[in-house]
Amino acid sequence: MGIRPAAAAELPLLQDIERAAGDPFRSLGMAAIADDEPPALDLLEHCRREGRAWVAADDEGHPLAYLIHDEVDGTAHVEQVSVHPAAAHRRLGRGLIDHLGGRAAGSGLDALTLTTFAEVPWNAPYYARLGFRVLDEAELTEGLRRIRRAEKECGLDRWPRVCMRREL
């Protein structure tokens, strides 16, 4: 397994990973999340061109997981990290997050941030095991507040959500 920048030709595969990773949400009564469309190809391409799209690939180079990120208020903000269910439990998500953490620290950023579902076992509880902590409302930066407003407008607040941070 290796982590590397996503290639342009792989972007449709990242969408496939996202669709497959969404399917387990059905078992939690979150079909709307499972049915949500993956990031558009133009967004993925924009992230790729800016060096903000990473894949964890098998030994033949086929992507099994991916992460896209942005910079938000001096942190590397995880926009999306998804692992194909067939590749679950191989520490691919952790590897991608740790990779981003190393790159972010090397760029002078002081933390990783993300927003996620509070009660989904493979969301907030998983990120807590990776060293993230839930932020109080008073700790939210303007950028995180903006992200949360956008999520609320999209209807994601039908289920409890949190912002989380991991110091680097």
N, C-alpha and C positions, 0 to 999 in steps of 0.2 A: 504494500500500500504506500502511496505517496501523495503528497499535497503539492499542487502546482496551480498556476493561473489557468482559468478556463480558456478554452480555445473557441473561436467564433463558431466553428462547425458543430460544437457540442451544445450550444445553447438550447436547441430543441430537446436534447437529452435531459437538461436541467429541468425543463418544464415537465418532462415525464417523471423525473424523480419527485418533483413537487406534488404532482397528482397522486402518485403512489403513496407518498408520505402523508397526504391528507386523508386517505381512506380510513385509517384507524379512528379518526374523530367520529365516524358514524356510530361506533360502539358506545360513545359517550353522549349520544343524542345531539351531536353537533354536525348534522348533515350539511348545514349551510357552509361550514368551514371545509368539509370534505369536498363539496361541490365548487368551492371558490376557484376561480381561474388562477393559474400560476402567474408569476411576473411575466409581462409581455416581452417578446423578443427584443424590442427596441430598448427597453429598460435594462435587460440583461446585457445587451451589447454595449450600452452606455457604461454600465458598471465594469464590463470586461475591458473596454478601451481605457478606462481610468485606473485600472489595476485594482479593482474592488470586487472581483469575482474569482473565487477559488474553488477547486474541486479536490476531493479525495478520490483517487483512482486506484483500481486494482492493478495487478502486476502487468496486465496487457494495456494499461492506460485508459480503461473505460471508467468514466465517472460513476461513482456509487453514492456520492453525497456532494453537496455544494454549500457555499456560504457567500452571501453578498453583504457588503457593509458600506457605511458612509462615515463621515466625521460629523459629530454633533456636539457642539459646545466643548471642544477640546478632548473628546473621547472618541474611540472607535466604536461606532454604534452598529450592532449586528442587525441588519435589516431582515435577513432570512437565513436560516440554516436548516437544511433538510437532508435526511438520510433515507435512501430507499429501504423499505421494510425488509427486503431480502438481504440487506447488508447490516441490519440492526445488531447491536451488541458487539460491535467490533471497535468501538471507541472512535469512530470516524467523526462524529459531531464534536466530541472533546478535542480531537486532533485539529480540526478546523478552527475551533475557538482558541485553542492554545497557540496555533500558528498566527492567528490574527493578533493575539495578545503580544507575542514576540515582535511582530512587525510594528504594532502600535507603540510599544515601549521604545523600540529603536527609533521611532519618529518623534519621540518626545511627548506622546500622549500619556495621560496618567491613569486611564481606566478604559474598560469595555462597558458598554451599556446595551440594554435591549428592553423590549416590551414583550410580554407574553401572557398566556392564560395562567391564572393563579392556581387553578385546581386540576389542571390536566397533568397526569403523572410525568409525562415526558416533556413538560414545559417547566414551570417555575420550580417544582421540587427537583427536577433534574439539574437545572441551572444552579440551584442552591448547593447541590453536591459538587459543582464545578467551581465554587467559591464566589458566586454572585449573592448579593443580598438585596432584599426588597427595599426600595426607597420610599420614605415618607413623602407625603404631598409637599411638605416644606422644602424637601431636598431636590425637587424636580427643577431642572434648568428650563429656560424658555424653550429650547429646542425639543426637550422631552415633552413639555406641555403641548407644543405644537403637534408632535407625533400622536400624542394621546387624543387630542381633539380630532385629528383626522381619523383615527381608529374608531372613535365614538360615532363620527358621521357615517362611517362605513357599516355601522351596526355591530362591531365586534364586542361592544359592552353588554351584549345579551348574556355574556358569561364574564365572570370577574377577571379583570386584567391588572397587571402590575408592571411597574418599571423596575429594572434591576441593574445593579452596578457591581463590577469586579475591579478592584484596584490592581494596578500593574506594578 
